[in-house]
């Protein structure tokens, strides 16, 4: 976004103010000035210490309105599980052959799923898949015996989330072209999931800040006082 468009977006609201989720989503949506369909993202600042394993917040959430993105899914599986993954719409399915592609740097997919018996093979790809956030993990439902169901869910709008090293959780809510009701439905689903995932060991205020923004636009602060936010 050019400097003028960004400045114009800033004039539309007070960046230091806090807004209810409906108004915040409307402001964020209206700030989308780019020539492409920008993403709408939410960031939660959590009161956790992600350096401690028992305070790592990680999981998946199904967005009722979808993400607006066509997810490319690769599945490490063999036999009947591989056939089921293909029928469910997986973009890539394989075992040793798929591992060879990954080792060669051919990773034209957004998500990797694996059956448990494939994990010894997939584990050897950790140095390649891990840094890109593509390593299958049982906690996010990407290591499963029911790969067909996993493919359908993730293609249908299920997304992964996890805290970064600063205690932030970043989730894509959809596209600026979504109507406000669809975006709010996704926001509420993510909020509920983040609260459900609160670590028992987390002390003090759990959800400290929430901010909404488009791909190229400024952030809009959400007033957590207007939400049923767990302390």
C-alpha positions as CSV (number, residue, x, y, z in Angstrom):
1,X,0.0,0.0,0.0
2,X,1.3,3.4,-0.9
3,X,2.1,6.0,1.8
4,X,-1.0,8.1,0.9
5,X,-3.4,5.1,1.1
6,X,-1.9,4.1,4.5
7,X,-2.2,7.7,5.8
8,X,-5.8,7.9,4.6
9,X,-6.6,4.7,6.5
10,X,-5.1,6.2,9.6
11,X,-7.4,9.2,9.3
12,X,-10.5,7.0,9.4
13,X,-10.2,6.2,13.1
14,X,-8.3,6.9,16.3
15,X,-5.4,4.3,16.5
16,X,-5.1,4.9,20.3
17,X,-8.8,4.1,20.9
18,X,-10.4,0.7,21.6
19,X,-13.4,-0.6,19.6
20,X,-15.9,-3.3,20.0
21,X,-15.3,-6.3,17.7
22,X,-18.0,-5.4,15.3
23,X,-16.8,-1.9,14.8
24,X,-13.1,-2.9,14.8
25,X,-13.8,-5.4,12.0
26,X,-15.6,-2.8,10.0
27,X,-12.8,-0.3,10.4
28,X,-10.2,-2.9,9.5
29,X,-12.2,-4.1,6.5
30,X,-12.7,-0.5,5.3
31,X,-8.9,0.1,5.5
32,X,-8.3,-2.4,2.7
33,X,-7.1,-0.1,-0.1
34,X,-4.8,-2.4,-2.0
35,X,-5.6,-3.7,-5.5
36,X,-5.8,-7.3,-4.3
37,X,-8.2,-8.9,-1.8
38,X,-6.3,-8.3,1.4
39,X,-6.4,-10.7,4.4
40,X,-8.0,-9.8,7.7
41,X,-5.8,-10.9,10.6
42,X,-6.2,-11.0,14.3
43,X,-3.3,-11.0,16.8
44,X,-3.8,-11.9,20.5
45,X,-1.1,-10.8,23.0
46,X,-1.3,-13.4,25.7
47,X,0.0,-13.4,29.3
48,X,2.0,-16.6,28.9
49,X,5.6,-17.5,28.9
50,X,6.1,-19.5,25.7
51,X,9.5,-20.6,26.8
52,X,7.8,-22.9,29.3
53,X,6.3,-26.0,27.6
54,X,3.2,-26.0,29.8
55,X,2.4,-22.4,28.7
56,X,2.7,-23.0,25.0
57,X,-0.8,-22.3,23.4
58,X,-1.2,-24.4,20.3
59,X,-4.1,-26.1,18.5
60,X,-6.6,-25.8,15.7
61,X,-9.9,-24.0,15.2
62,X,-12.6,-24.4,12.6
63,X,-13.5,-21.0,11.0
64,X,-17.3,-21.2,10.3
65,X,-16.9,-18.8,7.3
66,X,-13.7,-20.4,6.0
67,X,-10.5,-18.6,5.2
68,X,-11.0,-17.5,1.6
69,X,-7.9,-19.3,0.7
70,X,-7.5,-22.5,-1.3
71,X,-5.2,-24.6,0.9
72,X,-2.7,-26.9,-0.7
73,X,-2.5,-30.1,1.4
74,X,0.2,-32.8,1.2
75,X,-0.4,-36.1,2.9
76,X,2.2,-38.7,3.9
77,X,0.4,-42.0,3.7
78,X,0.4,-45.4,2.0
79,X,-2.2,-48.0,1.0
80,X,-5.8,-47.4,1.8
81,X,-5.0,-44.2,3.8
82,X,-3.4,-42.7,0.7
83,X,-6.4,-43.6,-1.5
84,X,-8.7,-42.0,1.1
85,X,-6.6,-38.8,1.1
86,X,-6.7,-38.5,-2.6
87,X,-10.5,-39.0,-2.7
88,X,-10.8,-36.3,0.0
89,X,-9.0,-33.8,-2.2
90,X,-5.4,-33.8,-1.0
91,X,-3.1,-32.1,-3.5
92,X,-0.1,-34.3,-2.9
93,X,-0.1,-37.9,-1.5
94,X,2.9,-40.2,-1.1
95,X,5.5,-41.7,1.2
96,X,9.1,-42.1,0.2
97,X,8.4,-40.3,-3.1
98,X,6.9,-37.3,-1.3
99,X,9.7,-37.3,1.2
100,X,12.2,-37.2,-1.7
101,X,10.4,-34.2,-3.2
102,X,10.6,-32.4,0.1
103,X,14.3,-33.2,0.4
104,X,14.8,-31.7,-3.0
105,X,13.1,-28.5,-1.9
106,X,9.8,-29.1,-3.7
107,X,7.3,-27.9,-1.0
108,X,4.5,-26.4,-3.0
109,X,1.9,-27.0,-0.2
110,X,0.6,-25.1,2.8
111,X,-0.1,-28.0,5.2
112,X,1.3,-31.5,5.7
113,X,-0.7,-34.3,7.2
114,X,0.7,-37.8,8.1
115,X,-0.5,-41.1,9.3
116,X,1.2,-42.3,12.6
117,X,3.1,-45.0,10.7
118,X,4.7,-42.4,8.4
119,X,6.2,-40.4,11.3
120,X,9.5,-42.1,11.3
121,X,9.9,-41.1,7.7
122,X,8.5,-37.6,8.2
123,X,10.6,-37.1,11.3
124,X,13.7,-37.2,9.1
125,X,12.4,-34.2,7.3
126,X,12.1,-32.1,10.5
127,X,15.0,-29.7,9.6
128,X,13.2,-28.9,6.3
129,X,9.5,-28.9,7.4
130,X,10.0,-27.5,10.9
131,X,11.3,-24.0,10.1
132,X,8.4,-23.6,7.6
133,X,5.8,-24.6,10.2
134,X,4.9,-27.7,8.1
135,X,5.8,-30.5,10.5
136,X,2.8,-32.7,11.2
137,X,1.9,-32.7,14.9
138,X,-0.7,-34.8,16.8
139,X,-1.7,-31.7,18.9
140,X,-3.0,-29.9,15.7
141,X,-4.7,-33.0,14.2
142,X,-2.1,-33.3,11.4
143,X,-0.9,-36.7,12.6
144,X,-4.0,-38.9,12.4
145,X,-5.3,-42.3,11.1
146,X,-8.3,-40.5,9.6
147,X,-6.5,-38.5,6.9
148,X,-9.6,-38.1,4.8
149,X,-11.4,-36.3,7.6
150,X,-8.3,-34.1,8.3
151,X,-8.0,-33.1,4.6
152,X,-11.7,-32.2,4.4
153,X,-11.6,-30.1,7.7
154,X,-8.5,-28.2,6.8
155,X,-9.7,-27.5,3.3
156,X,-13.0,-26.4,4.7
157,X,-11.6,-23.7,7.0
158,X,-9.8,-25.3,9.9
159,X,-6.6,-23.5,10.8
160,X,-3.6,-24.0,13.1
161,X,-2.5,-21.5,15.7
162,X,0.4,-21.3,18.1
163,X,2.1,-18.7,20.3
164,X,5.3,-17.2,18.9
165,X,8.3,-16.5,21.1
166,X,6.8,-13.2,22.3
167,X,3.5,-14.8,23.4
168,X,1.5,-13.6,20.4
169,X,-1.0,-15.7,18.5
170,X,-1.7,-14.7,14.9
171,X,-4.7,-16.1,13.0
172,X,-6.0,-15.2,9.6
173,X,-9.8,-14.5,9.8
174,X,-10.6,-14.3,6.1
175,X,-10.6,-11.8,3.3
176,X,-11.5,-8.1,3.2
177,X,-14.2,-9.2,0.6
178,X,-16.0,-11.2,3.3
179,X,-19.1,-9.5,4.8
180,X,-18.8,-8.3,8.4
181,X,-21.0,-11.0,9.8
182,X,-18.8,-13.7,8.3
183,X,-15.7,-12.1,9.7
184,X,-17.2,-11.7,13.1
185,X,-18.3,-15.3,13.2
186,X,-14.7,-16.3,12.5
187,X,-13.4,-13.9,15.1
188,X,-15.8,-15.3,17.8
189,X,-14.7,-18.8,17.0
190,X,-11.1,-17.9,17.4
191,X,-11.7,-16.0,20.6
192,X,-13.6,-18.9,22.1
193,X,-10.8,-21.3,21.1
194,X,-8.0,-19.1,22.5
195,X,-9.9,-18.9,25.8
196,X,-10.5,-22.6,25.9
197,X,-6.8,-23.2,25.4
198,X,-5.7,-21.2,28.4
199,X,-2.9,-23.0,30.2
200,X,-3.6,-24.0,33.8
201,X,-0.2,-22.6,34.7
202,X,-0.8,-19.1,33.2
203,X,-0.9,-16.4,35.9
204,X,-2.4,-12.9,35.8
205,X,-4.3,-11.5,32.8
206,X,-4.5,-14.1,30.1
207,X,-5.7,-12.1,27.0
208,X,-3.8,-8.8,27.3
209,X,-4.4,-7.2,23.9
210,X,-6.3,-8.0,20.7
211,X,-5.6,-6.2,17.4
212,X,-7.2,-6.5,13.9
213,X,-5.6,-5.5,10.6
214,X,-5.5,-6.1,6.9
215,X,-2.4,-7.2,5.0
216,X,-1.3,-3.7,4.2
217,X,-3.3,-1.6,6.7
218,X,-2.8,-0.3,10.2
219,X,-3.9,-2.2,13.3
220,X,-7.3,-1.6,15.1
221,X,-7.4,-2.2,18.8
222,X,-10.2,-4.3,20.2
223,X,-11.7,-3.4,23.6
224,X,-11.4,-6.6,25.6
225,X,-13.7,-5.1,28.2
226,X,-16.6,-5.5,25.7
227,X,-15.9,-9.2,25.4
228,X,-16.4,-12.1,27.8
229,X,-12.6,-12.3,28.2
230,X,-11.3,-14.6,30.9
231,X,-8.8,-13.1,33.2
